[in-house]
Amino acid sequence: MKKKQSELIKYLSENNKPVNSKELAHALNISSRSIKNYVHEINELYGKNIILSSRSGYELNPTSNYSLLLSKEDTAIPQTLEERSFYIIKQLILNHSKEIEIFDLCDYLCVSYSTIKSIISKMNKSFSTYNIEFTCENDCVRIQGDEINKRKLLSYVINEESKNSFMNTAILKSNFNSIDIDELQKIILTTFKKHNFYLNDFSAINLLLHILIIVDREMNGNHLNSGKDQFEFDTIQEKEFLNELQSRLESQFNIQINPFERFEIYMLFKANANFSLSSSNTDLKSVVGIDILELTQKYVKDINSLYMIDLSSDTFTTPFSLHLKNLLFRAEKGRFTSNPMADTIRNNSPVVFDIAIYISLDLMDRFHININEDETAFLAMHVGAEIERQADNKTKIPVVLLCPNYHDIVQQTMNTLMMNFGNQINLLGCIHNENDIHKFTNPIAILLTAVPIHQALPNISIVHFSPINLQSQFDIIQNAILKSQEEYRDNKLKINFHNFFEEDLFVANPNLNSKQQIITYLCDKLLCKNYVDSDFEENVYRRENAATTAFGNIAIPHAAEMNAIKTSVAVAISKNGFQWGNNTVHVVFLLAINKADRRTFRNLYESLISLFSDNRILQEMRNCNSFKEFESYIYTWIGEKES
């Protein structure tokens, strides 16, 4: 929410009668037009009429529970280019504003008109790979581009904003200081390992967070007294695991976990161990009820529509549904849970907290209850955790397992795969019939199958394996993963070639022969195009002096930080070569990296290294005399690798 929007709500809350736009504009030192826009944006953002309008003026809706909004007031003024850019992007996309008045931006950001114009110019360079354009016309800033690209850009902004606000043991320790978190974490990890259940880094911290809350509540005499207390385990292995985990928690923290809490821990386990949730869906419905599940799906749909964030994964809906049920029970009894992380989340992740406020306001209207800021922060933690999980999986190879559902062979196979390849693959799920592969909406790179395949699956690598003695087939699986990673990187290089390489930043056989000369020459080219700041060359030498960036006959110098205005590659090729320390290099790629492109650029960087590790390619490249020849070489070599 904008600072002026918070001030508007606060001013109206101090008046018991309608206030006209002229008085509001004078009080807030903005235009009457801005008042009208802010009212529309506030009501649009939270999906309800927080502010009512009539001929008499504006007033707060007494049934809107607006008091929760008053607890969230943005006070920190964005200072850096990134912070200011993020603010503008959120106002345009999240608030669904067609435009923002430049003078309003000047007022909020405390900068001049010319500075805003400069920020917009740099934003167009910084976010060019998203195919989005920011324009300034008639003293207003607008955003142009396809909806899908706007969503990708917003996703990046929210990921950056939310980073380390939720899943961080240091934050947990600073807030839950009465519990030995190191010991709790040790209990969870060792119990999983002993019973051969895989738990990746994200899942481990996610599970730690939720069990920490259960332990904290139990230690303070707050017990679950509703839910499901009788259930069947999918395997004996799961039962033995849960029995030991419960016993160790009770012994270490001197608590008693009742059957309702035992089942909740089991559901959290199912939501985090390999994300194997399909078998628990029936149990979940019987615990939370169809109404809660439908309400969860409503919020998933609303959040996707309003905030452009997809929370449809079972890894979100299962624990969120459980939390929602318990939250409603606490609210009806007036027994709220204290959340020591509320301030951290509100201050560090305002978008995620806004989403939680949206849910809280709807719950209060729907069930005629009150939800305080602490409980709202718990809702934000679920949303933020899912956003971080998705970001964690973006760099992994998407894999689907096709295996008959016989006894517990699927669970054992998934555990073995994840324990050995979990840091490389995103196991989307397991199917038992090859026709079910089409239910996955996201791209699949590898299908690991224990049965023959009878249909063509273009762009999917088919890897056959036997569930018996799976370890002996690890080399086959690893080779398929490595090949898929290489193909993914090469494809990114082809797709993004013209985003990063330009003819103006290419030179063949310049009359230069030293590392210093060519670095200065290429830095000047980037500086002339306003792709980097004036201190870029100094930062390149800081990195170069720490360790050489030469790899055989190529060099890939870059700055110590990812602070370029626009991600670009300046290229120099020489038949005679450039003296680079004790080496002679013939190809130089000077990288200017913008933070927004770091994931894509890591793939491009690795693809370049892979290409030029082939000495034959390097020798051919030495004879390249133009940018078009350079482009042709890159596309030809990638095509040869793919074939």
N, C-alpha and C positions, 0 to 999 in steps of 0.2 A: 504494500500500500504506500502511496506517495505521502510525504510529510504533510502536504497541504490537505490531503484527504483525511488524515488523522486529526489535523487541527479543525477541519470542518465538523467532524463527528463530535469532537470534544466541545466545540462552541455550541452546537445544537443541544448537547446533553446538559449544558448549563442554563438552557432556557426552557421554560415550560409552555412556550407558545410558539406558533409558526414564526419564522424569521424570513423576511424577504431577501431577494438576491442582492439588492443594493447594500443592505446592512452587512450581509455576509462578505460581499466583495470588499467592502471598506475594512471590516475587521481582519480579514485574512490578507489584505493588500494584493488582491488579484482581480481579474475582470469578472463581470457577471456571466460572461460566456464560459469562463473556466469553472465557475460554480456549477453551472448546468452540466458541463462535461463530467466534473468530479462526481456529482450525484449519480449520473448514468453509469459511470465506471464502477462505483462502489456497489450499486445494486446488481450490475452485471457480473462482477467478480464473485460475489457470494450467493448468486442465484436467487435472491429474494429482495423485497423492498425494504432495505435498511432505513432509507430516507424517503419519506412521503412528500409529495408536492401538491399544492393546491393554489387557488387564487390568493390565499392569505400568505403563502410563502412555503418554506421548507421546515419539516420537523422530523424527529426520529420516530420510527415505528415502535410503539411501546411493546409490541409482541416479538420484536426482532432479536432480543437478547444482545443488544449492541454493546453491552458492557465488556464483553470479551474482546471486542475490537479495540477498546480503549487501552487494553493492556499491551497492545502491540503498536508501538510508535517508533518509526524509523528516525533515529537521531543522528546517526553517523552519515556525514556527507561524503559521497564517493570522491576519492582523490586521484587515483591512478587512471590511466587510459582504459585499462581493463574494467575497473569498477564503474566508470562512467558509461562505457559501452554496454555493460551488462544492464545497467539501470535503464538506458534508452531502449534496449531490446525487450526487456520485460514490460515496459510501459506500452510499447507498440503491439507486442504479440499477446502477452498475458492479459492485459487490460482491454484487448480487442479494439484499440484506438486506431482510427484511420490515420490520425496525424497527431503530432504534439507541437504546440507553439514553441518556437525557438526561445522566445522571451520567458516562457515558463521554465524551460530547461536552464536558462541563464540564472533565473531566480533560485531554483532548487539546488543546482550544482555550484552556485556562487562563482560563475565564470562569465567571461565576456561573450558577446555575439560572435566575434571572430574565432574564439576558442571552440565554440560549439560547431562552427563550420569546419574547423580543422579536425575535430573529433570525428565528425561524420565522414570526412574524406579518408581518414585513417581506418575507420570501420569498414569502408568499402574494400580496402586493400586487405585488412586483417581477416575478413570473413568471406573473401571472394570464392573460396572453394565450396561454399554453401550455395552459390548461385543466387545470392540475395543482394539487392541494391537498396541503399538508403539515399533518399533524395531530399533536397531542401528547396522548396518552392513556396512563394508567398509567405515567407517567414514561418513555415511549418516543416517538420521532419516527417517523412513517410517511409514505409518499407514496401518494397516490391519484390515479388518472387512467388514461386509455386508453394502451395500449402505444405507439401511434404518437406521442402527445404526449410521452411520456417520452423517446422516441428523439430527437424534435426538440429537447427541452430539453438532453439530453446532447450532442447535436451542437453546440449553441450553446456549451456549457461548454468542450468540447474545442477548438473553433475559437478561442475567446478565450484559452484556456490556451496554445495552440500558436502564437499569432500572433507573427510575426517571429523564431521560433526556428529556422527552416529556410532559408527563401528570403530571405536578407538579405545584400547584398554586404558590408556592414560586418562582419558576423559572419565571412563567408568570408575577408575580408582579415586580420582579427585572428588567424585560426587557420592559414591557409595563407600565412604571411608570406614564404615563400621564392619565391613565384610572383607575377609581375606580373599581377594579376587584371584590372586596367583594360585592359591590352593584350590579354589573352585574351578579355575581353568584347567588345572592339572588333573582334577578328578574327571572332568568331562573328557579330556583328550585321551587319558590313559584307559578309561573304560571303553571308549570307542575303539581304540587300537586293540585292546585285549580281545574284544569280540568281533574283530575284523570288519568293522563298519567304517567306511570312508567319510571323512569330514574335511572339506577344503577350508582354506583360510577364512573365506567369507562366512561360510556356514558355521564355523567354529565360534567366531565372534558374535554372530547372530544368535546362536543357541546360548552362548554365555550370557548375553544380555537378558534373554527371557527367563532363564533359570535364576539369574541374579535377582530379578524382580520377585520371583516366587519365593526364594530364600529370604529376601528382605521382608516380604509381607509376613511370612511365617514367623520369623524371629520377633516380629512386632505384634504377634497375636491376631493377625488377620487371615482367616481361613476361608477357602472355598467351601460353600455348603449347598451347591447345586451343580447339576451337570450329569455326566454319565459316570457310573462307578463300576459297571460290569461290561467287559468287552473281551473279544477274542484276538489273540496275537496272530499275525500272518505266519510266523515261524517260531520254533522253539528258541532259536538264536536271539530273536528280539525279546522274548520273555526273560531269558537269562541276563541279557544286557540291562533291561529296565530294573530287574530285581537288584542287581549289583549297584547300579547308579543310585537308586533310591536309598539303599542301605548306606552307601558312602556319604550321601548328602545328609541323611539324618544323623549319622554318627559325627561327622565333622562339625556341623552347625547346630547340633542339639535341637533338632526340630522333628515334628511328626508330619509326614506327608500322607494326607488322607486319600481315599480312593478317587475322589474328584480331581485332586491335584495330580495324582498318579497318571490318570488318563490324559490330563493336559500335557504333562511332560512327554507322554508317549506320542501324542499328536505333534508336539514340537520336534521330537525325534524324527517322525515320519516326514516332516516338512524340511528337514535339513540333511538327513542321511541319504545322499544320492537323489534327493528330491523325489523319493518313491512314494507318491501320494495317491495313486489311482486306487489302491486297495483300501484306502482309508476314507474315501469319499462318502460311503454309506454311513460309516461311524460318525463322520463329521456332521452329516445332516441330522442324525438322530440326537446329537449333542446340542447343536446350536439352534436347530429348527429351520424349517424352510423359509420362514419370514426373515431371519437373520441372513441366510444365504442370499436371498433375493435382494435384500437391502445392500449387502456387500457388492453384489453385481451392479446395482444401481450406482453406487459410488464409483466403481471402476469405470462405468460408462460415462458418468458425469465428469470425472476427472480427466478422462481422455478427451472429452469434448471441450471442457473449459481450459484445461492446462496442458493439453497435448502430451500427456504422459500415459503410457500403457501399463496398467497394473493388473492385467488379466491373468498373470501367472499363478499357478497353484501355490507357489512359494510365498505369494502375498496373501491370497484369499483365505488360505487355511488358518494361519496364525491370526490374521486380522479378524476373521469371523469369530474365533474363540475370544479374542480380546473384546470385540464389540459386545458379545453376550455378557461377559463379566462386567464391562463398563456400565451397561444398562442396569444390571443388578445393583452395582454400587451406587449409581445415581438415584435409583428408586429408594434406596435405604439411606441416602445422604452420607455414605461412607466413602469419601474420595481418597485416592492414593496419592501420596506426596511424590513428586517427580523432581529430584535434585538436578536433573539435566535440562529443566525447562528453559532457563535463561540462556544456556549454551545454544540450544536448538533455535530459540526465537531470534537470537542475535546473529547467529552464523548462517542460518538457512531460512531466510524470510519467505521464499516461495513455498517451500515445503510446509512451513508453519501456516501460511495462508490456506493451503489445501486442507490442513487439519482444522482450521477455523471454519472453513466451508462445511466440513462434515459435522463439526460440533454444532453449528447453528441449525443445520437440518435436523440433527438428533433432538435438539432442545425443542424445536417446533413440533416435531413429529410425536414425541413422547411426553411433552410438557414437563421436562426435567431441566435441571441446571447442570452445566458442565463447566468446570473451572479451567484455569490455564494449565495446571499440572496435568490434568487428564487430556487436554488438547495436545500437550507435548507428547504424550504416549502415542496418540494417533499419528503425530508427525514422525515419530520414530519408526513406525511400521512403514510409512510411505518412503522415508529416507533410506531405510534399510533395503527396500526393494530396488530403489534407484541405484544404489551402490552395487547391489548384486548384478544388475543388468550391465553396469559399466564394467564390472570385473569379468563378465563373460564375453564382452565384445571382442577381445583379443584372442579368444580360443576358437579352435576348430569345432563347428557344430556337427555332432555325431548322433545317430539314432541306432539303437540296438534292435535287431529282429531275432527273437529267440522264443521257442515254445515255452509255455507256462507250465512246467512240470516240476512238482514239489517246490523247492526253493532255489531252483537252478538260475532263475532270472536274477534274484537278489544277490546270490553268490557271484554271478558273472559281473553284475554292475559294481559290486564292491571291489572285485579284483581289478576291473578296468580303471575305476576311479582312484584306487590306492596307488596305481602304477602310472596312470596317464592323466590324472585329474588336473594337473597344472597346465596341460596342453589342450584338453578337449572340454567342450561344453556338451555334456550328455543330455540331449533334449528329452529323452524318454525311451521307453521300450515298447515295441509292438509285437503282436503274435501272428499277424497276417500281413503279407506284403502290401495288400491294398490299403492298409491303414496308414501307410507312409504319406499319403496325400492329405492327411488331417493336419500335418504340420504346416503352418503358414510361413514360418521363417525358412530361409535357405538351409539346405543340408549339404554338407561337404562329403561325409563318409557314412555309408550304411554298413555296419558290422552285422553280418548275418550268419546264423547257424543252420539255415536251410537254403535250398536252391531258389533263385529268383527267376521268374518266368516273364517279366515285363521289362521293357527298356526304361531306364531311369537316367535321362541325360543330365550331365553336369554333376552327377553323384558318383563317387568312387565306391565300388562294391568290394568289400573285403570279406571273404569267407573264413570262418573259423569253427573250431569245435569247442564246446564248453568243457569237454574233458581235457585235462592237462593244458589249461589255457596258457600257463606260463611259458610253455615251450613254443608258443606262437607269438610271443611278444615282439620278436624282430619284424614279423610281417605287419603287425599293427603299427609299430613305431615307424617303419618305412612309409606306410600309407599316410600317417600323420605328417611326416616331414615333407612328403611330396605335395600334400594338400596345402601346407603352409607356404611352400615355395610358389605353387600356382596362385595362391591368394595374393602374395606379395607382387608377383609379376603382373597379375591382372590389375592391381591397384596402380602399378607403374604405368600401364597402358592407359587406364581410365584418366589418371591425373596428370599425364605428361604435359599437356598444354596449360594446366593450372600452375605448374612449377617451373617449366622450362620455356624460355622466350628467345627469339632470334636476337633481340637487343642485348641479351645477356650471354651471348655465345661469341667466342673468338677462336680462330684457328691460326696457328703459327704466328703469334705476335712477336715483335722484336724485343722480347724479354727473356731473361735466362735464369733469374734467381727467384727463390721463394718469396722474398720481401717484395720484389717488383710485381710479381703476378698477384699476390694477395692485395696489395694496394690498388692495382689496376681493376681487379674484380670488385673490390669494396666500393671504389668510386662509381662503378657502373650501377651498383645497387643503390647507392646514396643518391645518384642523379635521378633515379626513378622514384625516390621517396619510399623505398621498400624497407629501409633501415634508418636508424638515427646516426648522428655524427660520431658516437662512441662505439659504433659497431666494430670498426677495424681494431680498436684497442682490445675489445672483448675477444676477437678472433685470436689475437696474439697471446692473450692470457691463456686460452685453451691450448694453443700450439706450443707454448713454452712449458706447459705442464707435461705434455707427452706428444710426440709427433703424430700427425694424422695421415702419414704416408703408409700405404699398403702396397708393397712391391713397387710397381710402376705407376700407381695412381695415388692421388692425395685427395682427402675429403676434409678440408679445414672447415671449422664452424665456430660460432661464438660459444662462450662458456654458458650463457643462458639462452632460453628460447624467447627472445624479446624483439624479434623482427616485426616490423609493421605488417609485412606480407611475406608469406612463405615463398621462397624462390631459390633457384639454383643457378649460379653463374658458372659457366663452363669455359675452360681454356684447354686447347689441344695443341700439342707441339710435336713435330717429327723429331726435332733435335733434343727436346726435353728441357725441364727446369731443374736446376740444382736445388734439392730439398734435403738439407743436412748432408748426410753421407750418401743419400740416394739421388737418383735421377728419375723424375716422374714425367710421364708424357700426357697424362690426363689429370686435370684438376677440377673437382666439383666443390665450389664454395657454397656452403649451405647457409641460408638465412631462414630460420625457423620461427614461425609464429606459434604461440602456445596452443591456439585453437586447432592446429593441424598436426599436433605431435604424434597422435596415434597413426594417422595415415602416413606421416612422413617417416616413422620408424620402419614401416613396411617398405617404403620406397628406398630408404637407406640400405636396408638389408638386401633388397633386390639388386641395387647397384653393386654392392660388394660381391654378391653371388655371380652376377654377370661378368664382372671384370676379374674374377678369380680364374677365368678361362684365358690362358695366355694367347690363344688364337684370336679371341675377340679383341684383346688389347692391341695386338699387332695390326689388326685391320683398322681399329679406331685411330691409330696414329696417322693414317692416310686420309682421314676425314677433313674436308676443306670447307664445309658449309653446314649451316644448321639443318637444312633439309636432308643432307647425307647423314648427319648425326641421328636425326629422328628415324630415318629409314633403317639404320643399323639397329637401333633399339628395338623397333617393332619386328624386324627380321629375326633377331636373336631370341626374342621371347617366343615367337612363333615356332622356331626350331626346338626350343626346350619343351613346349607344350606338345609337340608332335612326337 
